[in-house]
Amino acid sequence: MYRNTATSGRSSSVGWFLTIGAGLALALLAPAGSFAQTLSYTPSAYGTYAFVGNTVLVSQTAPASLAGLCGTSTEPLNTTGTAAGVTVLPLVSGGAANTAVSDNEQQAQAQSSTASISLLAGLITASAINAVSTTTIDNNGNFQLSSAGSNFSNLSVLGQNYNGPVAPNTRINLPLLGYVVLNEQSSNISAENATLTINMVHVYVTVGNLLGLQVGTQIIVSSASSGMYNVNAPGIIGGYSFGTQVSGGILASSPSASEVLPCLGTGGNVLTNTQVSVNLPSILTTGTLVDTVESNLTPSYSSGQNTSTIQALNLLNGLVTASLLQAQVSASIVDGYWNATLTGQDSFVGIAVAGHPEITDNIPDNTVVPIAGLGTLYLKEIIYYDAPSGIEVRSVELVVNQVNIYGLPVGLDVIVGDAYISLVQHYIGPS
C-alpha cells in the first residue's frame, strides 16, 4: 500500500520503494558537490491556553503543528485545527478557535484566530484576535520575519478599546492582579535559523487577587510560531509513535502514549513515553504501552528510529488478542554517496483472531482479514509515503464498514501500535 502524503487516505498509487525481506529499503543518489545542509520548517499554533507552573488549567485549543512531519521543499505540507469555545471561570469563556500551519520551499507560516472571548471575568474581552507569524528565506539564503496580519477586533482591556494592529510587546497593568502583554513577540534571527513566536494576549497573574487565581497563573490567546533552520546534516529525520487511537463517531480517542520526534533531532538520546494501560470500554484494553523516538543528525550522517510496543492487547472482548506487539521504523542517509534507507518491520507474540486460526505470529506483512458482520482487520500493516519520503507501520488496524452487533458506528477506525518516520532532504548550495 502506498500513500502520496502524510495526511492522505488509503491509496494504491505506485511509489519507488524496494521491499527487502520483512521491511523496506530506499536508495537515492544526490548531486555531487551539494552542501550537507537541510532546511527544517517548524510552524505551530493554538487558540487558548492557561497554566500555572506545570499544571495545565486549560489545554491548548485547536492545536496545529508540523512537528514530526518536518516539511519538504518539493511538496509543501499544511494542517489546520478548529475548536469550540471553552468555559473555565474565571479564567476564560468562549474563544472559538481556528488555526493553520504550512510550509513551502521559502516559507513557514502559522496562523491563529480566536473569536468572541472573555478573560478574567470580563476584564478582557474581544470579538476577534488574530495572530500571523511568517518566516521566509530569500534566494541568497537570508531569513526574514513578519507579523503582518496580526490584529485585534473590538479588544477591551479594563474598558480601553483596541482595534487593528498593536505595537509589539504592549504592556498594560492589571491592578491587584498582574499585567497583560498585547502582541507579545519573541524572535531570533541569524545566518543559520530564524524563529518568531507571537502571543496576541498574554496574561500574567503576579499578586493575590479577588478572582482567587494562583500567583503565577498565565493565560495565552492566539499563539502562532514559525521558524526555519539550516540543519548541518544530509537529511532531517521526523516522525512519531503512539500506542492506540480511535477515530470516527462519538467513540473517538486521542493517541495514547504518543511521542514526537523533533525535526532538529534528539542528539542520539531516546525520548520515551510510557503508559500503564489503556481501557476504552466496549472497544479495547491493553497492558503497558511504550513509545520511543530518537535521531542523530551530524554533518556526514543522519539516522533515526521510532518504536511502539504494546502488551496484553484485547480488542472487542477477545476478537483480537496478543501478548506483545511491536512496530518499528528507521531511516538514515549518508553524506558522500548520499545513500538513504527507510525500513519498517512489525512483530507479534501470541496474536490470535477469533474464527481465524490461520492468523499466527509469523503472518506476512500487510495481512488483511475480513471480519464478517463488522469490517476489515489489517495486521502488520506497512504504509509508504513519497512526500516527504516516509514509512509507517501499524501493528493492528480495524476499520468498521458494516452495521454490527457491537454497536460500533460505521467508519470507526481503531489503530493499535503505530510508528512513523520520514526523511527530508533539501540541499543548500551549488550542485
Secondary structure, DSSP 8 states (H G I E B T S, - for coil): -EESSTT----------EEETTEEE------TT-EEEEEEE--EEEEEEEEETTEEEE--SS-EE-TTT---SSS--EEEEEE--EEETTTEEEEEEEEEEEEETTEEEEEEEEEEEEEGGGTEEEEEEEEEEEEEE-TTS-EEEE-TT-EEEEEEETTEEEEE---TTEEEEETTTEEEEEEEEEEEE-SSEEEEEEEEEEEEE-S--TT---TTEEEEEEEEEEEEEEESSS-EEEEEEEEEEEESGGG-B--SS-EEE-TT--TT--EEEEES-EEETTTEEES-EEEEEEEEE-SSEEEEEEEEEEEEEEETTTTEEEEEEEEEEEEEEETTT--EEEEEEEEEES-EETTBTT--TT--TTEEEEETTTEEEEEEEEEEEETTEEEEEEEEEEEE-S--TT---TT-EEEEEEEEEEEE--EES--
